[in-house]
Amino acid sequence: MDKDSLRQLLHEHLAWWGLTHVTSDQEYFAWQRQQLSPDELKQLAFLAEQKRNGDRRDEIAFYDRTAHSRIYPVLYSQRYEYYEAIGLRTMAHFGTARDLLDFGCGLGILTTLYARCFPDLNLVGIDRSPASIALAQQQAKKLGLRNLRFLCMDVETESLSGSFDMIVATHALLQAEQDPGIPSESWRTFDRGDDPSRQMAFEQRTGLAVRLDRLCQLLHPQGRMIVSEKTRQLARRVPFQRALAGRGLQLVQPADPIRYRIIEEVVEDGPFYVLSKGDQASVAWDELPELDDGTLVNLNAMLEKCRDANEPLYENHGPSAQVVWEELTERTVIRELTREKPDGRQVHVERGMVDDTHYLYCANTYDQRQLVMMEEARAVLLDSYYQEILRGLA
């Protein structure tokens, strides 16, 4: 089946599930209020907040509630473009696979799509939410899918037997969204060093270690694994990649950044990885930040450029701000502060000048960088900003 046919079937499949592609916040939330009562919305907000704490029981309680037949079409419609982005990429790699495991399958929205598009594929979907699995089984029966079965189980406490030549795990291996990851060695670098104890602590506190170990036991020696998690931040991406590599998983192709919308909000997840434990030629792991704007600064060009009088000469809130800051070799530092916070995070704030241009530079060990440059007449704004940042560090 070609890509256009798969895309058309995906849209029809999402519609069968009751999902709607809504691109306006105003339209979506009006629909949400029509379908769900204020008490239901309040309860869902409470459960979502509890889930963020990372407790397994809170996570299960949230997904059990969202599996309700009136609730899931509304809530999961927010993820319409996510299903499109992940579903099409994933199916492009099924190739000659015969036995597939969908780990953390949830309601089975994509799992049932895979079963429909690839009738010769034997699929197993597992999730630890009983209500989600019950709905998935019900929907698979309605679709008459005979090549698919769903199991309610928690791989952290239960074992699954068998061997799979394809394992898919998206938004399921690293759900500890509040965990910041591993800091860099200093505010001057993006390098994480090579401390096994820090890596082990990350894997254990996020539950990644046991999940990956169990899945690797199920992967056929020549099989492939597809994973995608919320790891765009380098502090999470690096230890996640090291966990994969540490279990002998190799990149089959360069990692593909995932970008989609949740209604109007643009979401950028971590990369989409296609992995193998075989002897196939592998691609090197990338531990560098995404430099979205690494253009070097030409101060004279900035000064001569027509611009809004209310805008800075230059402003960069991405990792490439460090590249630009390092190019300011003739800078004069007026004042600076480096402080280590209780959680081990190191923060540096620097106020300085290059010729007649004033700048403020901020950096920390969780990869945040910011560089703002202004002319002499508005230097007082940078002084105010500097003091504001210092108050935040107090």
Buried (B, 14 or more C-beta within 10 A) or exposed (E): EEEEEBEEBBBEBBEBBEBBBBEEEEEBEEBBEEBBEEEBBEBBEEBBEBBBEBEBEBBBBBBBBBBBEEBBBBBBBBBBBBBBBBBBBBBEBBEEBEBBBBBBBBBBBBBBBBBBBBEEBBBBBBBBBEBBBBBBBBBBEEBEBEBBBBBBBBBEEEEBEEEBBBBBBBBBBBBBEEBBBBBBBBBBEBEBEEEEEBBBEBBEEBBBBEBBBBBBBBBBEEBBBBBBBBBBBBBBBBBBBBBBBBBEBBBBEEBEEBEBBBBEEEBEBBBBBBBBBBEEEBEEBBEEBBEEEBEEBEBEEBEEEEEEEEEBBBEBBBBBBBBBBEBBEEBEEBEEEBBEEEEEBBBBBBBBBBEEBBBBBBBBBBBBBBBBBBEEEEBEBBBEBBEEBEEEEE
